[in-house]
Amino acid sequence: MKLKTTLAFLFVMIGLNYAQAQKVKLITITFKYQFVHDDSDKMINTRLKVYVDDVVKGVSLEKKESDANHVTIEIPAGKHKVRAVIESQYEGNWEEHTIANEYSIDCIYLHEDNYTKHVRVDLIFDTVKGTIVKDVKLSNGTFGSIF
């Protein structure tokens, strides 16, 4: 009798956990990026690493700096701190593409928000002008820039 009661209890708990897991709304964030520069002879490998609340959630494929690239992550709906940073391969090691590492610009996107809709972030890193263009498009079609 105790075994049947214990098994019934376990099945109920598993069912409740499954039901709760199904209620979590997942939001996708797609990052697309490219570089603009005037020195095509020094193309290095880059990738975009995305952190959510200080935890790595995704890394793009490794591509030459001259090639556009992207990565998509999923996060639970709610308030999150998102940090996306370009990493460049230098002498076989990956390092953040920042001025501190002797690159021309800091290739970093940082935004904290209450995420409720799917988002696309387009990043253009212009090493000639030393600027970054950040355009954000929500799934409902609204479009804006974050500087």
DSSP file (Angstrom, degrees, kcal/mol; ACC not computed):
  #  RESIDUE AA STRUCTURE BP1 BP2  ACC     N-H-->O    O-->H-N    N-H-->O    O-->H-N    TCO  KAPPA ALPHA  PHI   PSI    X-CA   Y-CA   Z-CA
    1    1 A M     >        0   0    0      0, 0.0     4,-2.2     0, 0.0     5,-0.2   0.000 360.0 360.0 360.0 -43.2    0.0    0.0    0.0
    2    2 A K  H  >  +     0   0    0      1,-0.2     4,-2.7     2,-0.2     5,-0.2   0.880 360.0  54.4 -63.6 -35.8    2.8    2.4    0.9
    3    3 A L  H  > S+     0   0    0      2,-0.2     4,-2.7     1,-0.2    -1,-0.2   0.920 108.9  47.3 -64.1 -43.6    4.5    1.6   -2.4
    4    4 A K  H  > S+     0   0    0      2,-0.2     4,-2.5     1,-0.2    -1,-0.2   0.901 113.6  48.2 -63.6 -41.4    1.3    2.5   -4.4
    5    5 A T  H  X S+     0   0    0     -4,-2.2     4,-2.4     2,-0.2    -2,-0.2   0.914 112.8  48.2 -65.1 -43.0    0.9    5.7   -2.4
    6    6 A T  H  X S+     0   0    0     -4,-2.7     4,-2.4     2,-0.2    -2,-0.2   0.922 113.0  47.6 -63.8 -45.2    4.5    6.7   -2.9
    7    7 A L  H  X S+     0   0    0     -4,-2.7     4,-2.4     2,-0.2    -2,-0.2   0.912 111.6  50.2 -63.2 -42.8    4.4    6.0   -6.7
    8    8 A A  H  X S+     0   0    0     -4,-2.5     4,-2.1     1,-0.2    -1,-0.2   0.922 110.8  49.9 -60.8 -43.6    1.1    8.0   -7.0
    9    9 A F  H  X S+     0   0    0     -4,-2.4     4,-2.4     1,-0.2    -2,-0.2   0.916 110.2  50.3 -60.6 -44.8    2.7   10.9   -5.2
   10   10 A L  H  X S+     0   0    0     -4,-2.4     4,-2.6     1,-0.2    -2,-0.2   0.907 110.0  49.9 -62.3 -42.8    5.8   10.8   -7.5
   11   11 A F  H  X S+     0   0    0     -4,-2.4     4,-2.3     2,-0.2    -1,-0.2   0.891 110.9  49.8 -64.0 -39.0    3.6   10.8  -10.6
   12   12 A V  H  X S+     0   0    0     -4,-2.1     4,-2.4     2,-0.2    -2,-0.2   0.929 112.0  47.9 -63.7 -44.9    1.7   13.7   -9.3
   13   13 A M  H  X S+     0   0    0     -4,-2.4     4,-2.5     2,-0.2    -2,-0.2   0.904 111.5  49.8 -64.0 -41.8    4.9   15.7   -8.5
   14   14 A I  H  X S+     0   0    0     -4,-2.6     4,-2.4     1,-0.2    -1,-0.2   0.925 111.1  50.2 -62.4 -43.3    6.4   14.9  -11.9
   15   15 A G  H  X S+     0   0    0     -4,-2.3     4,-2.4     2,-0.2    -2,-0.2   0.896 110.7  48.9 -61.3 -42.0    3.2   16.0  -13.6
   16   16 A L  H  X S+     0   0    0     -4,-2.4     4,-2.4     2,-0.2    -2,-0.2   0.914 111.2  49.4 -65.1 -42.8    3.2   19.3  -11.6
   17   17 A N  H  X S+     0   0    0     -4,-2.5     4,-2.2     2,-0.2    -2,-0.2   0.900 111.7  49.4 -63.1 -40.2    6.8   20.0  -12.5
   18   18 A Y  H  X S+     0   0    0     -4,-2.4     4,-1.9     2,-0.2    -2,-0.2   0.923 111.0  49.5 -63.6 -44.3    6.1   19.3  -16.2
   19   19 A A  H  X S+     0   0    0     -4,-2.4     4,-0.8     1,-0.2    -2,-0.2   0.899 111.7  48.4 -62.9 -41.2    3.1   21.7  -16.1
   20   20 A Q  H >< S+     0   0    0     -4,-2.4     3,-0.7     1,-0.2     4,-0.5   0.896 109.4  52.8 -66.1 -39.2    5.1   24.4  -14.5
   21   21 A A  H >< S+     0   0    0     -4,-2.2     3,-0.9     1,-0.2    -1,-0.2   0.853 105.0  55.9 -64.4 -34.1    7.9   24.0  -17.0
   22   22 A Q  H 3< S+     0   0    0     -4,-1.9    -1,-0.2     1,-0.2    -2,-0.2   0.740  99.2  61.6 -70.3 -22.3    5.4   24.4  -19.8
   23   23 A K  T << S+     0   0    0     -4,-0.8     2,-0.5    -3,-0.7    -1,-0.2   0.633  77.0 104.0 -79.9 -14.4    4.2   27.8  -18.5
   24   24 A V    <   -     0   0    0     -3,-0.9     2,-0.5    -4,-0.5    -3,-0.0  -0.571  67.6-142.2 -73.7 119.5    7.7   29.4  -18.9
   25   25 A K        -     0   0    0     -2,-0.5    52,-2.9    52,-0.1     2,-0.4  -0.704  12.6-148.2 -83.7 127.3    7.6   31.7  -21.9
   26   26 A L  E     -A   76   0A   0     -2,-0.5     2,-0.4    50,-0.2    92,-0.1  -0.807   6.9-157.9 -99.4 138.4   10.8   31.6  -23.9
   27   27 A I  E     -A   75   0A   0     48,-3.7    48,-2.7    -2,-0.4     2,-0.4  -0.923   8.5-143.7-111.9 135.0   12.0   34.7  -25.7
   28   28 A T  E     -A   74   0A   0     -2,-0.4    91,-2.6    46,-0.2     2,-0.5  -0.826  10.4-167.4 -99.0 140.7   14.5   34.5  -28.6
   29   29 A I  E     -Ab  73 119A   0     44,-2.3    44,-2.5    -2,-0.4     2,-0.5  -0.991   5.4-164.8-123.7 121.2   17.1   37.2  -29.2
   30   30 A T  E     -Ab  72 120A   0     89,-2.6    91,-3.2    -2,-0.5     2,-0.5  -0.929   1.9-161.5-109.0 125.1   18.9   37.1  -32.5
   31   31 A F  E     -Ab  71 121A   0     40,-3.1    40,-2.0    -2,-0.5     2,-0.4  -0.914   8.0-177.1-104.8 127.6   22.1   39.0  -32.9
   32   32 A K  E     +Ab  70 122A   0     89,-2.8    91,-3.2    -2,-0.5     2,-0.3  -0.983  12.8 173.5-119.6 136.2   23.4   39.9  -36.4
   33   33 A Y  E     +Ab  69 123A   0     36,-2.7    36,-2.4    -2,-0.4     2,-0.3  -0.976  13.9 171.4-144.2 157.8   26.7   41.7  -36.8
   34   34 A Q  E     - b   0 124A   0     89,-1.6    91,-2.6    -2,-0.3     2,-0.3  -0.978  24.9-123.7-155.6 161.5   29.2   42.8  -39.3
   35   35 A F  E     - b   0 125A   0     30,-0.6     2,-0.4    -2,-0.3    91,-0.2  -0.820  10.1-158.2-107.8 148.9   32.3   45.0  -39.5
   36   36 A V  E     + b   0 126A   0     89,-2.6    91,-2.4    -2,-0.3    92,-0.8  -0.998  35.4 135.3-122.5 124.2   33.0   48.0  -41.7
   37   37 A H        -     0   0    0     -2,-0.4     3,-0.1    90,-0.2    -2,-0.0  -0.964  53.8-129.0-159.8 172.4   36.7   48.8  -42.2
   38   38 A D  S    S+     0   0    0     -2,-0.3     2,-0.6     1,-0.1    -1,-0.0   0.318  85.7  78.5-112.8   7.3   39.2   49.8  -44.8
   39   39 A D    >   +     0   0    0      1,-0.1     3,-1.1     3,-0.1    -1,-0.1  -0.744  43.0 165.3-122.1  84.2   41.9   47.2  -44.3
   40   40 A S  G >   +     0   0    0     -2,-0.6     3,-0.7     1,-0.2    -1,-0.1   0.583  68.5  73.4 -76.5  -8.3   40.9   43.9  -45.8
   41   41 A D  G 3  S+     0   0    0      1,-0.2    -1,-0.2     0, 0.0    -2,-0.0   0.699  93.3  54.5 -76.2 -17.6   44.4   42.5  -45.6
   42   42 A K  G <  S+     0   0    0     -3,-1.1     2,-0.5     2,-0.0    -1,-0.2  -0.244  71.3 156.6-111.9  44.8   44.2   42.0  -41.8
   43   43 A M    <   -     0   0    0     -3,-0.7     2,-0.3    21,-0.1    -3,-0.1  -0.578  18.9-174.6 -74.5 123.0   41.0   39.9  -41.6
   44   44 A I        -     0   0    0     -2,-0.5    21,-2.2    19,-0.0     2,-0.3  -0.752  31.1 -94.1-113.9 162.6   41.0   38.0  -38.4
   45   45 A N  E     +E   64   0B   0     44,-0.3    44,-2.4    -2,-0.3     2,-0.3  -0.582  48.3 177.4 -76.5 136.8   38.6   35.3  -37.1
   46   46 A T  E     -EF  63  88B   0     17,-3.5    17,-2.5    -2,-0.3     2,-0.3  -0.906  13.6-179.0-134.2 164.0   35.8   36.7  -34.8
   47   47 A R  E     - F   0  87B   0     40,-1.8    40,-3.1    -2,-0.3     2,-0.5  -0.963  26.5-121.5-153.9 160.4   32.8   35.3  -33.0
   48   48 A L  E     - F   0  86B   0     -2,-0.3    12,-2.5    13,-0.2     2,-0.5  -0.939  21.2-163.0-110.4 124.1   30.1   36.9  -30.8
   49   49 A K  E     -GF  59  85B   0     36,-2.5    36,-2.4    -2,-0.5     2,-0.5  -0.919   7.8-156.0-107.7 129.8   29.7   35.6  -27.3
   50   50 A V  E     -GF  58  84B   0      8,-3.2     7,-3.2    -2,-0.5     8,-1.3  -0.915   7.3-169.2-113.6 127.2   26.4   36.4  -25.5
   51   51 A Y  E     -GF  56  83B   0     32,-3.6    32,-2.6    -2,-0.5     2,-0.5  -0.910   4.5-165.9-111.1 139.5   26.0   36.5  -21.8
   52   52 A V  E >  S-GF  55  82B   0      3,-2.9     3,-1.2    -2,-0.4    30,-0.2  -0.986  82.1 -14.0-124.8 120.1   22.6   36.7  -20.0
   53   53 A D  T 3  S-     0   0    0     28,-3.1    -1,-0.1    -2,-0.5    29,-0.1   0.897 130.9 -54.6  52.4  43.2   22.8   37.6  -16.3
   54   54 A D  T 3  S+     0   0    0     27,-0.4     2,-0.4     1,-0.2    -1,-0.2   0.621 116.6 112.1  69.0  18.0   26.6   36.9  -16.5
   55   55 A V  E <  S-G   52   0B   0     -3,-1.2    -3,-2.9     0, 0.0     2,-0.3  -0.981  75.0-113.6-120.4 132.2   26.1   33.3  -17.8
   56   56 A V  E     +G   51   0B   0     -2,-0.4    -5,-0.3    -5,-0.2     3,-0.1  -0.476  39.0 169.4 -65.3 124.6   27.2   32.4  -21.4
   57   57 A K  E     -     0   0B   0     -7,-3.2     2,-0.3     1,-0.4    17,-0.2   0.547  59.7  -3.2-112.4 -14.5   24.1   31.6  -23.4
   58   58 A G  E     -G   50   0B   0     -8,-1.3    -8,-3.2    15,-0.1     2,-0.4  -0.946  46.9-158.5-174.7 153.2   25.4   31.4  -26.9
   59   59 A V  E     -G   49   0B   0     -2,-0.3   -10,-0.2   -10,-0.2    13,-0.1  -0.994  24.4-130.8-139.0 130.6   28.4   31.8  -29.2
   60   60 A S        -     0   0    0    -12,-2.5    11,-0.1    -2,-0.4     2,-0.1  -0.216  38.8 -85.6 -70.9 168.5   28.3   32.4  -32.9
   61   61 A L        -     0   0    0      9,-0.6     2,-0.4     1,-0.1   -13,-0.2  -0.376  51.3 -98.3 -66.8 155.3   30.3   30.4  -35.4
   62   62 A E        +     0   0    0    -15,-0.1     2,-0.3    -3,-0.1   -15,-0.2  -0.659  56.2 162.1 -78.0 127.5   33.8   31.5  -36.0
   63   63 A K  E     -E   46   0B   0    -17,-2.5   -17,-3.5    -2,-0.4     2,-0.1  -0.942  44.3 -86.0-141.2 163.4   34.0   33.6  -39.2
   64   64 A K  E >   -E   45   0B   0     -2,-0.3     3,-2.0   -19,-0.2   -19,-0.2  -0.387  42.5-114.9 -65.0 148.6   36.4   36.1  -40.8
   65   65 A E  T 3  S+     0   0    0    -21,-2.2   -30,-0.6     1,-0.3    -1,-0.1   0.784 115.4  60.6 -57.5 -28.5   35.9   39.7  -39.7
   66   66 A S  T 3  S+     0   0    0    -22,-0.1     2,-0.4   -32,-0.1    -1,-0.3   0.628  92.6  82.1 -76.2 -12.6   34.8   40.6  -43.2
   67   67 A D  S <  S-     0   0    0     -3,-2.0    -4,-0.1   -33,-0.1   -32,-0.0  -0.770  83.2-119.5 -98.7 136.5   31.9   38.1  -43.1
   68   68 A A        -     0   0    0     -2,-0.4     2,-0.3   -34,-0.1   -34,-0.2  -0.353  38.8-175.8 -64.4 153.4   28.5   38.9  -41.5
   69   69 A N  E     -A   33   0A   0    -36,-2.4   -36,-2.7    -4,-0.1     2,-0.3  -0.916  11.2-170.6-147.5 169.0   27.6   36.6  -38.7
   70   70 A H  E     -A   32   0A   0     -2,-0.3    -9,-0.6   -38,-0.2     2,-0.3  -0.986   8.8-167.6-158.3 163.6   24.8   35.8  -36.3
   71   71 A V  E     -A   31   0A   0    -40,-2.0   -40,-3.1    -2,-0.3     2,-0.4  -0.954  10.6-153.2-154.2 142.9   23.7   33.9  -33.2
   72   72 A T  E     -A   30   0A   0     -2,-0.3     2,-0.3   -42,-0.2   -42,-0.2  -0.968  14.5-178.4-120.6 135.4   20.3   33.2  -31.6
   73   73 A I  E     -A   29   0A   0    -44,-2.5   -44,-2.3    -2,-0.4     2,-0.4  -0.855  17.9-137.7-125.3 163.1   19.7   32.5  -28.0
   74   74 A E  E     +A   28   0A   0     -2,-0.3   -46,-0.2   -17,-0.2   -48,-0.0  -0.977  23.1 173.7-120.9 138.0   16.6   31.7  -25.9
   75   75 A I  E     -A   27   0A   0    -48,-2.7   -48,-3.7    -2,-0.4     2,-0.1  -0.966  37.9-100.1-135.8 153.4   15.9   33.2  -22.5
   76   76 A P  E     -A   26   0A   0      0, 0.0   -50,-0.2     0, 0.0    39,-0.2  -0.492  52.7 -94.9 -68.6 145.5   12.9   33.0  -20.2
   77   77 A A  S    S+     0   0    0    -52,-2.9     2,-0.3    -2,-0.1    39,-0.2  -0.278  84.5  68.3 -57.3 145.7   10.7   36.1  -20.3
   78   78 A G  E    S- H   0 115B   0     37,-2.4    37,-2.7    -3,-0.1     2,-0.4  -0.831  89.7 -25.8 136.1-173.0   11.5   38.7  -17.7
   79   79 A K  E     + H   0 114B   0     35,-0.3     2,-0.3    -2,-0.3    35,-0.3  -0.596  65.1 160.5 -80.5 128.0   14.2   41.1  -16.6
   80   80 A H  E     - H   0 113B   0     33,-2.6    33,-2.1    -2,-0.4     2,-0.6  -0.985  40.0-130.3-145.4 153.1   17.7   40.3  -17.8
   81   81 A K  E     - H   0 112B   0     -2,-0.3   -28,-3.1    31,-0.2     2,-0.5  -0.942  30.0-164.9-102.3 118.8   21.1   41.9  -18.3
   82   82 A V  E     +FH  52 111B   0     29,-3.1    29,-2.6    -2,-0.6     2,-0.4  -0.912  10.3 179.6-111.0 130.1   22.3   41.0  -21.8
   83   83 A R  E     -FH  51 110B   0    -32,-2.6   -32,-3.6    -2,-0.5     2,-0.4  -0.990   2.1-177.0-130.6 122.6   26.0   41.4  -22.8
   84   84 A A  E     +FH  50 109B   0     25,-2.8    25,-3.1    -2,-0.4     2,-0.4  -0.980   8.1 180.0-120.0 131.0   27.3   40.5  -26.2
   85   85 A V  E     -FH  49 108B   0    -36,-2.4   -36,-2.5    -2,-0.4     2,-0.3  -0.993  26.8-125.4-136.2 135.5   30.9   40.9  -27.0
   86   86 A I  E     -F   48   0B   0     21,-2.5    11,-2.9    -2,-0.4     2,-0.4  -0.605  24.5-158.2 -73.8 134.3   33.0   40.2  -30.1
   87   87 A E  E     -FI  47  96B   0    -40,-3.1   -40,-1.8    -2,-0.3     2,-0.4  -0.953   4.3-158.7-112.1 137.5   35.9   37.9  -29.5
   88   88 A S  E     -FI  46  95B   0      7,-3.0     7,-2.2    -2,-0.4     2,-0.7  -0.887  18.3-123.1-114.8 145.9   38.9   38.0  -31.9
   89   89 A Q  E     + I   0  94B   0    -44,-2.4     2,-0.5    -2,-0.4   -44,-0.3  -0.790  33.1 176.2 -92.6 120.8   41.4   35.2  -32.3
   90   90 A Y  E >   - I   0  93B   0      3,-3.3     3,-1.9    -2,-0.7    -2,-0.0  -0.979  69.4 -19.4-128.9 119.0   44.9   36.4  -31.7
   91   91 A E  T 3  S-     0   0    0     -2,-0.5    -1,-0.1     1,-0.3     3,-0.1   0.880 128.8 -50.4  50.9  43.4   47.8   34.0  -31.9
   92   92 A G  T 3  S+     0   0    0      1,-0.2     2,-0.3    -3,-0.0    -1,-0.3   0.396 119.9 102.3  82.8  -3.3   45.5   31.1  -31.4
   93   93 A N  E <   -I   90   0B   0     -3,-1.9    -3,-3.3    -5,-0.0     2,-0.4  -0.879  68.4-126.2-116.0 147.2   43.7   32.5  -28.3
   94   94 A W  E     +I   89   0B   0     -2,-0.3     2,-0.3    -5,-0.2    -5,-0.2  -0.765  35.0 168.6 -90.2 133.0   40.3   34.2  -28.1
   95   95 A E  E     -I   88   0B   0     -7,-2.2    -7,-3.0    -2,-0.4     2,-0.1  -0.978  41.3 -91.0-140.8 154.4   40.2   37.7  -26.5
   96   96 A E  E     -I   87   0B   0     -2,-0.3     2,-1.8    -9,-0.2    -9,-0.3  -0.413  37.5-121.8 -65.6 136.7   37.6   40.4  -26.3
   97   97 A H        +     0   0    0    -11,-2.9    10,-2.9    10,-0.2     2,-0.3  -0.601  65.0 133.6 -80.8  83.6   37.7   42.9  -29.1
   98   98 A T  S > >S-     0   0    0     -2,-1.8     5,-2.0     8,-0.2     3,-0.8  -0.866  72.0-112.4-132.6 162.7   38.3   46.0  -26.9
   99   99 A I  G > 5S+     0   0    0     -2,-0.3     3,-2.3     1,-0.2    -1,-0.1   0.870 116.8  62.9 -61.7 -36.7   40.5   49.0  -26.7
  100  100 A A  G 3 5S+     0   0    0      1,-0.3    -1,-0.2     2,-0.1    -3,-0.1   0.797 103.2  49.4 -59.5 -27.8   42.1   47.5  -23.6
  101  101 A N  G < 5S-     0   0    0     -3,-0.8    -1,-0.3    -5,-0.1    -2,-0.2   0.146 128.7-100.2 -97.6  18.9   43.3   44.6  -25.8
  102  102 A E  T < 5S+     0   0    0     -3,-2.3     2,-0.2     1,-0.2    -3,-0.2   0.767  78.3 135.9  70.9  31.1   44.7   47.1  -28.3
  103  103 A Y      < -     0   0    0     -5,-2.0    -1,-0.2     1,-0.1     3,-0.0  -0.643  65.7-112.6 -97.0 165.8   41.8   47.0  -30.9
  104  104 A S  S    S+     0   0    0     -2,-0.2     2,-0.3     1,-0.1    -5,-0.1   0.796  92.2  14.2 -73.8 -28.3   40.4   50.2  -32.4
  105  105 A I  S    S-     0   0    0     -7,-0.1     2,-0.7    20,-0.0    -1,-0.1  -0.966  78.4-105.5-142.9 159.8   37.0   50.0  -30.7
  106  106 A D        -     0   0    0     -2,-0.3     2,-1.4    -8,-0.2    -8,-0.2  -0.787  28.9-158.4 -83.6 113.9   35.1   48.2  -27.9
  107  107 A C        +     0   0    0    -10,-2.9   -21,-2.5    -2,-0.7     2,-0.4  -0.615  44.3 129.4 -95.5  75.5   32.9   45.7  -29.7
  108  108 A I  E     -H   85   0B   0     -2,-1.4     2,-0.4   -23,-0.2   -23,-0.2  -0.988  41.7-163.5-135.1 138.0   30.4   45.3  -26.8
  109  109 A Y  E     +H   84   0B   0    -25,-3.1   -25,-2.8    -2,-0.4     2,-0.4  -0.989  15.6 177.2-117.6 128.2   26.6   45.5  -26.6
  110  110 A L  E     +H   83   0B   0     -2,-0.4     2,-0.3   -27,-0.2   -27,-0.2  -0.990   8.6 154.8-136.0 125.6   25.1   45.8  -23.1
  111  111 A H  E     -H   82   0B   0    -29,-2.6   -29,-3.1    -2,-0.4     2,-0.5  -0.972  23.6-160.9-153.7 134.0   21.4   46.2  -22.3
  112  112 A E  E     +H   81   0B   0     -2,-0.3     2,-0.3   -31,-0.2   -31,-0.2  -0.969  33.3 139.6-115.9 130.9   19.2   45.5  -19.4
  113  113 A D  E     -H   80   0B   0    -33,-2.1   -33,-2.6    -2,-0.5     2,-0.9  -0.963  59.6 -97.6-159.0 168.9   15.5   45.2  -20.0
  114  114 A N  E     -H   79   0B   0     -2,-0.3     2,-0.6   -35,-0.3   -35,-0.3  -0.870  46.0-150.5 -95.6 100.2   12.3   43.3  -19.2
  115  115 A Y  E     +H   78   0B   0    -37,-2.7   -37,-2.4    -2,-0.9     3,-0.1  -0.632  39.3 145.6 -82.3 117.9   12.1   41.0  -22.2
  116  116 A T        +     0   0    0     -2,-0.6     2,-0.3   -39,-0.2    -1,-0.2   0.480  62.2  43.4-125.2 -13.5    8.6   40.1  -23.2
  117  117 A K  S    S-     0   0    0    -90,-0.1    -1,-0.2   -89,-0.0   -90,-0.1  -0.914  93.3 -87.6-132.9 158.6    8.8   39.8  -27.0
  118  118 A H        -     0   0    0     -2,-0.3    21,-2.1   -91,-0.1     2,-0.4  -0.363  48.9-157.4 -63.9 146.5   11.3   38.2  -29.4
  119  119 A V  E     -bC  29 138A   0    -91,-2.6   -89,-2.6    19,-0.2     2,-0.4  -0.967  18.2-160.3-134.2 142.1   14.1   40.6  -30.4
  120  120 A R  E     -bC  30 137A   0     17,-2.6    17,-3.0    -2,-0.4     2,-0.5  -0.994  11.8-165.6-119.5 129.3   16.6   41.1  -33.2
  121  121 A V  E     -bC  31 136A   0    -91,-3.2   -89,-2.8    -2,-0.4     2,-0.5  -0.964   1.4-163.5-117.1 120.8   19.7   43.1  -32.6
  122  122 A D  E     -bC  32 135A   0     13,-3.1    13,-2.5    -2,-0.5     2,-0.5  -0.913   9.0-169.3-104.7 125.1   21.7   44.3  -35.6
  123  123 A L  E     -bC  33 134A   0    -91,-3.2   -89,-1.6    -2,-0.5     2,-0.5  -0.955   9.5-172.4-118.7 130.6   25.2   45.5  -34.7
  124  124 A I  E     -bC  34 133A   0      9,-2.2     9,-2.3    -2,-0.5     2,-0.8  -0.975   8.1-161.1-121.6 116.3   27.6   47.3  -37.1
  125  125 A F  E     -bC  35 132A   0    -91,-2.6   -89,-2.6    -2,-0.5     2,-0.9  -0.860   5.6-166.5 -99.7 107.8   31.1   47.8  -35.9
  126  126 A D  E  >> +bC  36 131A   0      5,-2.8     4,-1.5    -2,-0.8     5,-1.5  -0.817  11.1 179.0 -99.3 101.8   32.7   50.6  -37.9
  127  127 A T  T  45S+     0   0    0    -91,-2.4   -90,-0.2    -2,-0.9    -1,-0.2   0.645  79.5  58.9 -78.7 -13.2   36.5   50.5  -37.2
  128  128 A V  T  45S+     0   0    0    -92,-0.8    -1,-0.2     1,-0.1   -91,-0.1   0.940 118.9  27.0 -76.2 -50.3   37.1   53.4  -39.7
  129  129 A K  T  45S-     0   0    0    -93,-0.2    -2,-0.2     2,-0.1    -1,-0.1   0.631 104.5-125.3 -86.2 -14.5   34.8   55.8  -37.8
  130  130 A G  T  <5 +     0   0    0     -4,-1.5     2,-0.3     1,-0.3    -3,-0.2   0.842  67.4 126.2  73.6  32.7   35.2   54.2  -34.5
  131  131 A T  E   < -C  126   0A   0     -5,-1.5    -5,-2.8   -26,-0.1     2,-0.4  -0.807  50.6-148.0-124.0 162.9   31.5   53.8  -34.0
  132  132 A I  E     -C  125   0A   0     -2,-0.3     2,-0.5    -7,-0.2    -7,-0.2  -0.998   9.1-156.1-128.9 127.5   28.9   51.1  -33.3
  133  133 A V  E     -C  124   0A   0     -9,-2.3    -9,-2.2    -2,-0.4     2,-0.5  -0.915  11.0-171.1-103.3 127.1   25.4   51.2  -34.7
  134  134 A K  E     +C  123   0A   0     -2,-0.5    12,-2.0    12,-0.3     2,-0.4  -0.941   5.4 179.0-123.5 108.3   22.9   49.2  -32.6
  135  135 A D  E     -CD 122 145A   0    -13,-2.5   -13,-3.1    -2,-0.5     2,-0.4  -0.923   8.6-162.8-111.0 134.9   19.4   48.7  -34.1
  136  136 A V  E     -CD 121 144A   0      8,-3.2     8,-2.5    -2,-0.4     2,-0.5  -0.960   4.4-170.8-120.6 130.8   16.8   46.7  -32.2
  137  137 A K  E     -CD 120 143A   0    -17,-3.0   -17,-2.6    -2,-0.4     6,-0.2  -0.983  11.3-149.0-124.2 125.1   13.7   45.2  -33.8
  138  138 A L  E >   -C  119   0A   0      4,-2.1     3,-2.1    -2,-0.5   -19,-0.2  -0.518  29.5-110.3 -87.1 159.1   10.9   43.7  -31.7
  139  139 A S  T 3  S+     0   0    0    -21,-2.1   -20,-0.1     1,-0.3    -1,-0.1   0.719 115.7  64.9 -63.4 -20.1    8.8   40.8  -33.0
  140  140 A N  T 3  S-     0   0    0    -22,-0.2    -1,-0.3     2,-0.1     3,-0.1   0.403 121.3-104.1 -84.6   5.8    5.8   43.2  -33.2
  141  141 A G  S <  S+     0   0    0     -3,-2.1    -2,-0.1     1,-0.3     2,-0.1   0.301  75.4 136.9  95.9 -10.1    7.6   45.2  -35.9
  142  142 A T        -     0   0    0     -5,-0.0    -4,-2.1     1,-0.0     2,-0.4  -0.403  35.0-162.4 -71.2 153.0    8.6   48.2  -33.8
  143  143 A F  E     +D  137   0A   0     -6,-0.2     2,-0.3    -3,-0.1    -6,-0.2  -0.993  17.5 152.2-140.5 139.2   12.1   49.3  -34.5
  144  144 A G  E     -D  136   0A   0     -8,-2.5    -8,-3.2    -2,-0.4     2,-0.4  -0.964  33.6-115.7-157.4 172.8   14.5   51.5  -32.5
  145  145 A S  E     -D  135   0A   0     -2,-0.3     2,-0.5   -10,-0.2   -10,-0.2  -0.921  13.8-158.0-118.9 144.7   18.1   52.3  -31.8
  146  146 A I              0   0    0    -12,-2.0   -12,-0.3    -2,-0.4    -2,-0.0  -0.987 360.0 360.0-120.4 123.8   20.0   51.9  -28.6
  147  147 A F              0   0    0     -2,-0.5    -1,-0.1   -14,-0.1   -15,-0.1   0.376 360.0 360.0-117.7 360.0   23.2   54.0  -28.3
